[in-house]
Amino acid sequence: MSDLSAVPSAVSVSREAPLAAPLSASIPVLSASMSPTAPVSVQVLAQASAPASAPKSTWRSLCSALVVLGLVGPVMAAEAPAASTAAKSATAPTAAKAAKSAKAAKAATSPKAPAAPAAPTSAASAATLPSAADIIATSPAAAWREVDPDNLLIMTLPQGEAYIELAPRFAPRHVDNIRALARGGYWDGLAILRVQDNYVTQWGDPDADDDETGVKGKARPFPAGATAHLPAEFDVPLKGLPLTVLPDPDGWAPRAGHVDGFPVAADPATGRAWMAHCYATVGAGRGNEVDSSTGAELYVVIGHAPRGLDLNITVVGRVLKGMEYLSALPRGTGRLGFYEKAEQRQPITRVTLAAAMPADQRPQLQVMRTDTPTWQALLNARRHRGGWFVHSPEHTEICTASAPVRVRPTDVKVDRQPPRETSR
């Protein structure tokens, strides 16, 4: 078993270990009770933290169009275009002016200083902009992507179902192992072992080998296709990563943004990027050895983002829907929030891969794409608050700027590969 309590020395998901907080506060999702056949207007849920202002419909439409068509431009990728060289042709009398222009052009295009969108100066002026709820409700079909059923885990508990999207781009070996474990029914009948307040909920085999307690030989065997040893997958190369960078500073990394809806931090100096520990992030518990995680013991963050765990543990995905079933469980009374008695453990009915289900029974979930003007408009609405807000924060960060999730509207068809022109 591993130990996630004391960070980074031992980050795991077993008797001595893991991580931490609620989805509804940060990831707008559809109500679990909504039917996939409900119309789009019923399916979309407004962001819980954004009370909607109520400007006249004509102004809302006009402002929505302005935002999408150019008021806000996405800050794309970790690699920025080279500074303009137009100033090189300047004549001697205008050299100073040309140099000043070149410097301004370089500053505008450099990824080191993403420019924040033009902003209202107060909550009162922000009230004239469309709300986050308006932007989500009127978003075009191409602003959403389908969740690949091969990357979607359905975790069934007595209380309900949690849906976890895996991130093979960031942890390919762990994701492959998790798929094999799910196909083999590894977690069926196992349990949630630990619920530490404001930190993590962790699950796995209560009889897994544990050097600290001396428990050996009782662990459930891995199914065919799963392996008992994997390399650590803490980060990936930044080069070529389609990172949409937030213009606001991040206290934990030089760059922060999103890739496919996942919160991602990066450091251009090292050329590395990694998934961040935000609310609803799912990781693979490990022991003291960096390569001791297998994906058999998993945790989900249920509290304030423990970003200090970044780069210390393999992150494998995030919960898209059903966080209430993982964050509202009784807290463990033992050390690090572990349940002290077997009867306190929360049973897991089963964990299955959506791809293993009949096509007509698979959850039809969609995540808002984070590489489009619609996403930029949504960030702008979250940054510049109006309506109920007296003070507009004029700031966003990756753990609160989470990509919305919805059940696919039945009257809209979305291509698996949206047209390239929808991105800028």
N, C-alpha and C positions, 0 to 999 in steps of 0.2 A: 504494500500500500504506500501511497506517497503523501507528501505533506505540503499543502499549499498555505498553511497558516502563516508561517513566519516569513513569507516572501523572500526574496528570491532564493534563499538557501534551499528551500524545499517546497516546490509547488506541485501539488498532486491532487489526487482525487480519492484518497483512501482514508484509512483510519486516522492518519496524522496530517491531513493536508488541504487544499484548494483555493477558491476565489470569490466575486460579488454583485444587482438591483432591479425596478419594475418596468416593463415594456410599455405599458399604456401611457406612461409619462413621456416617453421619448420616441416610440415608434407608432405612428398612427396606423391602426389596423382595423379591419372590419370586425364587427361584433361576432363572437363565435356562434351566435344564434341566427345570424343572417343566412338566408338561403342563397346559394350560388345563382339561383334563377331570378333574384330580385333585380329590378332595373338599376341602371348606373347611378341614378340620383339617390337611390337608397343605399347602394353599396359603399359609396365613398364616405369615409369618416374624417371629419375635420380634426386637425391636430389639437390635442387636448389642451395644450398650453397656449393656444392662440385664440382668445375670444374674438369673434368676428365682428368687425365694424359693419355698419349698414349704409354705405353711400348709395346714392341713386344708381339704378341699374345702368343708366347710360354712362355715367362716369366709371363704373366698374368695368364695363366692356371696353371703354376707351383705354383705361389704365392697363387692363390686362393685355391689350394689343400692344401698347407702348412697351411694356415690360418684355414681352416675348419677342418683339421685333427689333429691339435694340437698346432699350433702357438699361438692360443688364447684359453683359457678355460673359460667357463662362470662362473661368480661368483654367485652361486645359493643360494637362500633362505636366510632368516634372521637368521636361526639357523645353526651354523657351526658344523662340527663333532668335537668330543672331541680331545684334543691334544694327540699325540702318547705317550704311556707309555713305549715304548721300552727302554728308558733310565734307567728305574728302575732296569734292570738286569745288569747294568754296574758294573764292579768290582771297588774296591777302587782306584787303580792306575789310572783308566780312568774315575773316577767320574766327574771330571770337564769337560772333553770332552763330556761325555754323557749328562750332564746337559745342556751344550751349545747346543747340537743337539736337545734335547727335547724342549728347549726354542725356537729354530728356527722353529721346527715343529709346535709348538703351534702358533707362530706368523703367519705362513703360512696358518693355517687352521682357525684362529679366524675370525669371522664375523666383529670384530671391526676394522679390518684393511685389507679390500679387496685389494689384490695385483693387481696393474695395469699390463696389458700385456707388454711383452717385446716390447720396442719401438725404432723406428729409432731415431737417435739423431738430425736429421735435416730434413727440408722439402725436401732437395735433396735426402736423403736416403729413405724418405717416398715415393718418386716417383716410387720406384721399387715395391711397394705394389699395389694390385688391388684397384681401386677406388670404392667409394660407389655405383656409377652407375653400375660398372661391377658386383659387388656382388649382387645387386638387380636383374639385368638382368639375371644372371646365377643361381639364387637361386632355389633350388629344390622345388617341389610342397609341400612337407611336411614341409617346412619352413613357410608356410602360413596357416592361419585358416579362416574358413568361419564366417561371421558375422551372428549371430542368428537373424532371422527376427522378433522374439519377443522382441528383444532389439534394433531394428533399427527404428528410427523416420525419416520420410520424411517430411521436412518443405518446403512447396511450397510458393514462393514469386513471385511477378510479374517479378522479375529479373532472377529467376532460383530456383533450389532446393538445399537445404542443408540437409546432411545426418548426423544424430546424433546417436552414439552408446551409449546406456544406460549401466550403471554399477551396476547391482543388487547385486554383491558381496559386494559393499561398501555402498549402500543406498537402501536396499530391499523395505522398506516401501514407500519411495518416488518414486521408479521406478514403483512399482505396481500402485500407484496413477496416475502417468504420463501415464501409459498404459491405465488406465480406462478413463482418460481425453481425450486421443487421440481417443480411440474407440468411445467415445460419441461425437466427433467433437467439443470439447470445444473451441479450438483455431481458428476454421474456421471463418473467417470474423473479427477476432480481429486484433491487430496491434502491431508493434514494437513501443514502447513508448519512448525509450531512446537510444541514441548513444553518448557515452562520449568518446572523443578522447583519444587514448592510454589507454583505460580502458575496457569498456564493451558495448555490445549491449544487450538490455533487452526488453522482450515482455510479453504481458499478456492482462488483461481486463482494459481498461482505466477508466471504471466505477466501479472498485472494491472498496469495502469499504475502506475508508481512514480516520483514526482518526485525522490526521493532517489537512486535508482540510474539514473534516466534511461530506464528501460524504458517504451516507448510503443508502442501499436499492435498488441500481441500478445495482448491480453486476449480471453478468450472472450466473445462477445456475449451480452447478456441475452436470454432468450426473450421471446416476446410476453406482454404484461401486466405485465412487470417494468419498474421505472423506475430511472434512474441517479442520481436526486437525491431525497432525503427530508429532512424537517425533523427536528431532534433531538427525541427523545421521552424526556426524562430523568425526568419526573415527571407526575403527574396531579392533578386536584383531590381533596382529601381529603373534601369534603362529599359525602355519599351513598355513600361507599365502604364496603362491608360488612366492615370491619376488625375482627377479633377480637383485642383487645389483650392482650398478655401483662402480667401484674401486676409482673413483675420489671423493674428498670431496664435500659436499653440505653445503652451508652456512646457510640453514634453518632447517636442521634436521641431526641427527647423521647418518641416513641411507637414501639412495635414490636409486630408481631403477624403475622397471616396473613390472606390473602384467597384463597379457593378453593385453599388449600394452598400458595400462593406466599408466601415470606417478604417482608414489607413493613414499611418504616419510614415515619414521618410526623412532621410538625411542625405542630401546630395553630396556631401563631403565624403561619405563612405560608399555612396552608390547603392544603398540598401533601403528597403521598405518593409513594413510589417503591419499586420492587422492590430488595431488598438483594442485595449480592454475597456469597452463601453458597456453600458447596461444591455443585457441580453446577449453579450458575446459568449461563445461556447469555446472552451479549450480542453486540451487533453492533460489530465493530471499526471504529474511525474514525481519521482523521488529525488534524492540528492544528485544523482547522475543525470546529466542533461539529455541523454538518450534513453531514458527509462520510461518514456510514455509510449503507449501503444494505441490509444484511442478507446480502450476498453473501459477506462475510468474517465468520465467526462464531468465537467462542471459548467455552470452558467452564472454569469455575474448578475446578482439581484440587488445590488446597492450602488452607492456612489462609485463612479468609474475608478478602479484600482490601476491607474496607468503605470504605476511602478512595476507591475508585472510584465509590461511590454518588453519583448526581447528576452524574456526569461522562461517562456513556456510556449508550446506550440498551440496556436489558435486555429480552430478548424471551421468556424462558421458563426452563425448568429440565429437566435430564435426570431422567427417572423411573426408568429401568432401563438397565443396560448401562454404567454409569460405569467399570467395570473395564476396558472396552475402550478408553477414552479416557484414563484416569489411569495405566495401566501401560505406556504406550508408551515406547520409548527416548527419553531426553532429548536435545534438540538441543545440539550443541556450539558453535554459533555465538553471536553476540551475541543476547542476550535469549531464548536457547533455540531460535533458528531452525536448521533443518537446513542445513548448509553445501553439501551435494551433493544433486543431484537424486535419486540412488539411495537417499538416506537418508529421503526423504519417505515417509510412510505413505499408501498409495493408498486412495481412497474408491471403493468399488464402485458405490454409488448412494445417493441420498437421495430418498425419496418421501413423499408425504402419504398417511396412512392412508385418507383419504376417496377417494383415487384407486384403491384396491384393491377387489376384489370383497368384498362384505359378509362372506362366510363366511371370508375370509382375513385380515381385519383383526385386529390385536392387541386383546384384550379387557381393557384395563387399567382399574383403579379406583384412585382416590385417596381417602383418608379425608377426610371433610368437616371443616373447621376451625371450624364454627359450631354444634356440637352438644354435649350433655353428655358423650358418649363421648370427644370430643376433650379436653374439660376433665379428664376422669378420667385420660386418658393423660398429659396435662401434669402432673397431680398426682403420678402414679406416677414420672415422670421427675424431678420436683422433689424428692420425698421417697424416697430410695433405701433399700432394706433388703437382707436376704439377705446377699450377699457383701460389700456395702459396710459399712465400719467408720464412715465419715463420710458423712452425707447432705448433698449440696450445698445443698439448700433453695433452688435457683435454676434458672431456665431462660432460654434466649435463642433468638432466632429461627433462628440458624444450626444449632443442635443440636436444636431442637424441630421437626424436619421431619415433614411429613405422610407416613404410611406409604403404600406402593403395593402393590397385589396384582393378580394375574390374576383376573378375575371368576370366582367359583365357578359351576360349571355347574348346581348345584341351587338357585341363588338368583337371583331376578329383582329388579332394582333399577330403580325408576322414574327416568326422566331428571330429573323434577321431584319430589324427595322431599316428603312431607307437611310442611307448615309447622310442625306441632306438634312435629316432631322437633328444632326449634331453640328455644333460649331466649335 
